[in-house]
Amino acid sequence: MVVLRREGSSQKIVSGIQDNAQPSTDQNQQTAPISPMKLKRQQLRQKRKEMRTQELINMSKETELEMQRAAIERTKQFNNIVRGKYSIWRKEYNNPHSDSTLKLLKDQIIMAKVYAGIARSRNVFDLYDSLMRHIKDSRQAIGDANSDTELHESALERAKAMGHALSVARDMLLDTDVVARKLRTMVQSADESINAVKKHNAFLVQHAAKTIPKPLHCLPLQLTTDYFLHNYTSKELADKNKLEDPFLYHYAIFSDNVLATAVVVNSTVIHAKEPEKHVFHIVTDRLNYAAMRMWFIVHPPAPAAINVENIDDFKWLNSSYCSVLRQLESARIKEYYFKANHPSSLSVGNENIKYRNPKYLSMLNHLRFYMPEVYPKLDKILFLDDDIVVQKDLTPLWSIDLKGMVNGAVETCKESFHRFDTYLNFSHPKISENFDPQACGWAFGMNIFDLKEWKKRNITGIYHYWQDLNEDRKLWKLGSLPPGLITFYNLTYPLERSWHVLGLGYDPAVNTSEIENAAVIHYNGNYKPWLDLAFTKYNSYWSKFVKFDNPYIQSCYMD
């Protein structure tokens, strides 16, 4: 296009095109006769070329820039994700039997195993050795192939050889009843192998989810060391008046994970329109108390206020008052978790291994049912899990009218498996008589609690009542969501789904637009963003709030 713009070159280019085009036509006429229709098409094509050339010559600079911008936009919007089988040719030209040889080889191997087993049982060892040799050859030909194009070049010959061996075996050993029994045995054996692999996979995923990565273990150790080394024990984090001011926006985060809590606080403050009116109440355990305080002493979320408390300092939270604490200290629960010969252990076929997670033994997981006791002077509080990321200003949640309800939460029952019968045992009369199995479930992780209504309706008392009934775990398994569904039954106000999008910790197919438009995204599940298990496609939403230039993080994550 630049060349076309040069002064005086326009006519040369056009005439050059014409001069070059005419000899070509003459030459064609000399070599072969051209029909009038074909000649007409050639003339039309030549005319279009000349017109297009003239348009490019006369194009203004503004038009050229506009074309460039449009091309760039089309490039950005181009979707290069390849789904399913890819071919540069049109679909109608795809070979529908592109893996027919591969399937044939696999079927032959199955039948060869059947006849080999029969031959061995009848002492026909020559046939047995022949079939086993062909099985080995066929497996080598298959290798890691997923289609015929990936097969070894000798695959077809080996398939023919195997076919001949099977024909001989069929003539010698064909007995439909025996073959049917052998196939049934193989199917049962395959099912058992698949179940064993699934169980082992579930165990490994749970084990990896429970394991603390080395950097995540290093971070609180270094923070704790500096906390006591520099004598920060008496340093105050926030103005005490702010901590009890009911006119400010208060958040509750119960966590033993310093880095995850820092991400929650950081992402919330960044998106807050008036961060000076936001107050964060963090409760952690004795082991991580010093590290949590040290992090926020060194990195205060100014201008927001923050306070860190130790759950062991809540003297009212004891086994005489708290039924779940009494249950967690019982020998039966300890046996459930730590004894391999228990009926619910992996070795004897436990299908609910996910419930044997140490988080269910932590009172931090159950402290959410004691909000008025922890914050007696507040009217409303927003509860946040430590595996969430805030992407918008959350202050409008405080102005939502909960219609006399206690809990504002996002419902999760668009999928049929997120209803009450998923979490509760409706074969038990206490459950079936009091609850609807099709009642809609909702999510913990981002919940706005009206503490005035909480006290008025004695929510903590309801929680204690049902926890006492579930001492033998017959009403529900361990966890905080099932008792939450029961405790807040008919007391939960449904929030818009865009407030809280879940599934980033277990579902690899969460809608991208839903994630980007959500106020809060939740990595609920085993694939937490700070673990190597995490889905790579979701990592950036969390990692962008991690301060990788921080010396503590660099020391632990870069070494």
N, C-alpha and C positions, 0 to 999 in steps of 0.2 A: 504493500500500500504506500510505503514511503517512496519507493521507486516510481510508482504511478504518479506521484505528486510533483515530481521534478519538472521544472519549466521546460517546455519544448519537447518533452519525451512522449507526450500523449499520442500524437499522431503516428510516431514511429511504432509504438506498441500495437496500435490498431492495425496499421498497414502491415506490420510484421505478421500479425495473426492471419490477416487476409491472404498475404502472400504464401504463408506456410500452408494454409488450408487448401488453396486452389490446386497446387501440384499434387497434393494427396488425393484429391478427387479425380484429377486427370489420370494419376497412376492407377487408381482403382478401376477407372473406366477402361484402361488399356489391358489390365490383367483379367477383368471379369465384367460381364454385362451387369448393369445395375437397374433394378426395376424402378419405374417412376415413383412408386410409393416410398421406397427406401431413399431415393434421391431427395424427395421432398422432406423426409425426416432429417436427413443430413443438413439440408439448407436451414431448417427451423432451428436445429441445434446450434449451428454456426451463428444464426441471427441472435439467439439468446446469449451466446458467449459475448458477442459484440456489445449487446445492450448492457450486460452485467459489467463488462470492462468499462464502459462509458460511465455507469453509475459509480463505480469505484473511483474513477478519475475525478468526477464532479462532487464527490462526497465532502461535506464540510468537516472541520475539525471537531465540532460539537457532536455531530452524528457518529463520528469514529469513536469518540470517548464514550458515548452512550452505548454503542455496540460492545465495547470492551467491558463496561460495567455489567451489562446484561449477561455476557459470557461468564464473568466471574461469579455472579449470583447463581447461574445455572450450575456451575461447578460446585459451589457450596452446598446446593440442595441435592446434588447427585447422591443417590444411595447405592453404595458399592457393596452392601451386605449380600452375600450369596446364600440363598436358602435352598436346601435340598441338593439334588444333583445338578451340576452345572454343565452346560454345553454351549459352545459358540454357535451351534446350528439351531435351527428352529425345532420346536418340540416334535413336530410331525416326522422329523427325520431321525429322532432318537431311536435306538435299537431297543425294543421292549424286552428283549432277552439278553441284555448285556451281561448278566451274571448266570446264565443258564448252565454253563460248564462248571462254574463254581458250586452251584446248588447240586448238580449231578454228582460231583466228587464227594460232597458232604453226605448226600444220601447213600452213596455207595459205601462210604466208611461205616455208616450206621448198620447197613445190612451185612457188611463184612464182619462186623463185631458179633452180630447175631449168629451168623453161620459158624464163625470161629468158635464161639462158645459151645454150640451144638456139636461141632466136630471134635472138640476136646473132650466133651462128656462121653462121646461114643468111641474115643481112642483112634480117631482118624487123624493122626498127627501130621501126615504129609499135607493134607488139605489145610489143617490148622496153620502150619508154618507158611504155606503159600499165601493164605489170606492175611496173616499178620505182616508178611513182607509187602504185600500190595497196600495194606493200610499205611504202613510207614512211608512208602513211595508217594502215596496220594497226599499225605500230610505235608511232606516236603514240597510237593508241587503247589499246594495251597499257600503255605507259609502264612503271611499276614495279609493276604489278598482280600479285598472287599468287592472286587468285580473281575470279570474275565480278563480285562486288559492288564491286571496286576499279577495274573497267574504266571508260573514258570512256563517257558516255551514247550516243555515236555508234558504239560498237563493233559492235553487231549490224548496223547498216546497212552499215558498212564490210566486215563479214564477208560480207554478201550481195553487195556490189559486187565483192569479191575472188573470190567463188565464180563470178560471171558471167564475170569476166576469165579465170579458170582454165578455165572451160568452153570459151570461145573458143579459148584457147591449145591445149587438148587436141584440139579438132577440127582445128586447123591443123597441129600439130606432133607429135601422138602417135606415138611410136616407142619401144616398150618397151625395146629394147636400149640406145638412146641415153639414155633416162631412167634405166635401171638403172646405166649407167656413170657418169652424172652424180651420182647419189646416192652411189655408192661413193666417188667423188672427194671429195664433200662430207664423208662420214664420215671418210675418211682425213685430210682437212684439219682437221676438228674434233678428231680424236685428237691430231694434231701440236700444235695450239694448246693443248689441255689439258695435254699433257706439258710444253710450254714454260712454261706458267703454273705448273705444279707445281714444275718445276725452279727457276724464278725465285723462287717462294715459299720453297722450301727454302733457297735462297741467302740471301734476306733474313732468314729466321729465324736461320740460322747467323750471319750478319753481326751481327744485333741481339744475339744471345747472347754474341758475342765482345766487343762494344763495352762499354767501361767508362762507366757513367753519370757525368755531371759531379759530383754530390755524392760518389760513391764515389771519384772521383779527387781531389776537394778534401780529403777527410778525412785521408788519409795525408800529404798535403802540409803541412797545418796542424800535424799531430802531429809530423812530422819537424822542422819549423821550431822548434817549442817545445822539442823534445828537445835540440837543440843550443844553442838560445838560453839555456835554463836549466841547461845542463851536467848532464844526467842520465846521461851516458855511463858513469859509474862506479857508479851506484846498483844495488844488488842487489834482485832481485825476491822471492827465496824462500830459506829455510834450505836450505843444500846437503845437509844430512843427510836432509831429507825427500825430496829428489830421487832418492835411491838406496835408500830404505827399502823393502824388498820386502813389508813387512807393510801398506803403505798401498795405496790404490786409485789406479792410475796411468793417465792418458789421454794418447794421442798424437794431435795435430792438426797436419797439414802444410798450410799455407795462406798465400797472399799477400793475403788479403782480411781487413782489420782488422775491419770491421763484422760480417761473417759469423762470424768466430772469436769475437768478443765475445758474439754471440747463443748460440753453442754452449756457451761457458763459463758464461754467466749462467744459461741454462736448466738446465744440469747442477747447478750449485751450489744453485739455488733448490729443486730437488726432492731433493737429497741429504739423507739422514737424519742423517749425521754428516759435514758438509762439511769439518770440520777434518782428516779423514783422506783427503781427495782431493787429488791432485797432477796438474796439467796441464803437459804438455810440448809446447810449440809450436815448430815449426820453420818459418821463413819464408825468403824470399830476401833478398839484400843490399839490394835497392831498398826493401823494406818493413820491414826489421829495426828501424830507429829508430822508425817509426810504431807498430809492434806493441808494442815495449817501452814507448813513451810512454803508449799507451792503458792498459796494465795497471799502469803506475806510478801513473797518476792514478786508475784505477778497479781497484784490486786486488780479486780475488774472495774477500775474507776471509770466513771463516777458512781457506778452501782455499789451497793453495800453487800458484804458477805460475812457469814458467821459459820464456824465449823464446831460441831459438838461431838462428844464421845458418847456412844449409846450406853456404855457402862456407867456413865454418870447419871442415868435416869433411874434413880433408886426405886421409883414406883413400879418400874418394869421388872417384876420378879415372878417366880413360878406360882406364888400364892394368888396373884391377881391375873396373870396372863396364862390362859389354858394352853396355848400353843407352845409357850416356853416350857411349861411342865411336861408336855408331850415330847418335845424335842430332847429333853433330858432323860427320857425313859429308856430302859434297857431294850424295849421292843424296837424302838426307832434305831437305836445304835446297831442292833442286830440286823435290821433291814438294810442298813447302809454298809456295814463293815464285815459281815460274816458271809463267806462265799458259799457255805452250805445252806444258807437260808432259802426257802422255797421260791423266793422271787429273784434269786441270783441268776446271772447269765448262764452259768453252767447247767442249769436245769430248765432253761427255756423261758427266761423272763422276757415278755414282749414289751414291757414298759420300762426299759432301762433308762429312758430319759428322765424318769422321776428320781433316779438315784444320783442326783446332782447335789454337790455340797451347798449350793445356794439355798436349797430348801431347809438347810439346817441353820441358816443365819437369821437372826432376829431382824436384821436390816430388811429382809424380804417381807416381814410381817408388820413392820412398824407403821406402814401406811394405814392400818386399821386403828391407829391411836392418835390421829391428827389433833383433836382438841386437847389431849393430854400433853402433847409435845408443844403446841402453840395455843395456849389458853386465851390469849388476848387478841387473836386475829379472827376476822369474820369470814374471809375467803383465802384460799391458798391453791396454787397450781402445783400439782405433783408431776414431776418429770423423772423418768427412768434415766440411767446413766448411758444407755445405748441408743440415745436419740440425738438428732441434730436439728436445731432450730433454724428455719430459713426465712421467717417473716416476723414482724412485730406481733407479740402475743397479747398485748394489753386489751384488745377488744374482748377477750374471753371474760374479763372481769365484769363487763357490762351486759353479758348475755343473761336474759331472764330464764332461770332454770325452772320456772313454773312450780315452785315448792319442792323440787327434787333436791337431792343431796349431792349427787355425782353427775357431772357433765362429761360425757365420753363419746367417742366415735364407735358406732355399731359395726360389727364385722360379719353380719349374717347374710350378706348377699350370696355367699357360698353356703350351701346346705349344711356343711359339716361344722359351721361355727354357731350352732344353736345349743341350747342347754343340754340336750341329750348327748352332746359330744363330751361334756365335761363331768356330768353328774350321773350317778347310778340310779336310773329310774326303775330298776327292779326292786329297789328298797322302798317300802311303803312311806317312810318319812319324806322321801324326795317326790315320789309320784303323787302324794296327797297334797303337796304344798306348791308345786311348781309345774309350769307348762313345758313339756319337752321341746316344743317348737319356739319357745321364747328366744328372742334375739340376743346373741352374745355381744359383748363389747370388749374394748381393749384397755388394759392398764398401760401406762407409759406416758400419757398426757391426759390428766384428769383435773378438772376444776371442781373443788369441793367447797360447798357452802357449810361452814363450820357451825353457824347458828342453827340451821336445820339439822345438822348432824347431832348436836347436843339435844335438840328438841325431840328427835326420834330415837335417841339412845342407840345409835348405830353400833358403837363398840359393844354394847350389851347383846345385840343381835348376833354379832360376830362371835362373842364368847359362847353363846347358847349353842350355835351350830358346831363350833369347834369341839365343844365337850361331847356332842353326839357323835362326832367323827373320830373319836380316839382310836378306834380299830380300823380306820381308813376304809370303811364300808360304803360311805356316802360319796366320797371322791378320793382321788389319789392326792399326793402331796402337791403343794404349790399355793400360790396366792390368788390366782384367777378364779378357781371354782368357789372358794368361800366368798370372794368378792361378788360373783354373780348372785350368790344366795343373799348375802348381806344387803346388797343394794337392789334387790329384786323389786321392781315397780317404783324404784327411787332414783332411776338413772334417766337423765335428759339426753336425748341423742343430738350430738353436734354434727355439723356438716363434715362430710368425709374428707374434704380438703384440709381440715385442721390437722389431721393425723393419718399419714399413710404408712401402713405396716408391711412387713414381709421381706425387708432387705437383708435379713439374716437367715432366710431359708428359701426364698423364692427367686430364682434367676430370671423370671419373666415379669417383674413388676413394670407397669406401664411407665415409660420415661416421662411423658407429659404430666402424669399424676405426681411423680416424684418432684419434678421441677416446680409444680404449682402448689405443692403442699407447704403448710406452715411448719409442720414437724414431720420428719421422716424417722422411722423406727427400725433398727436392726434387730428386731426380735427373732430369736432362733439361735442356732449354734454357730453360724458363720459371722461372728462379730468382726467389726472393721479393724480391730487391733490384732486379730489373729491371722496366721498364714492361710487359714481356711476361707477367709473372706472372699466374696465375689469381687473380682477385679473391677468390673464395670461400675460398682457402687462405691469404690474406695475414695474417689475424689471428693464426693459430697462430705465425707468425714475428715479426710486428711487435710483439707484446706484450712481447717480451724486448729490444726496442730502447729505449735510454734517450733518448727524444726531448727530454727536458729538459736533456740534456747540452749545454754551450755549443759544443763542437766540432760536434756533429750539428746543432744549431740554426743555426750559422753556415753550414754547407755545404748543409743541406737546406731551409732556410727562405728563403735569399736568392734 
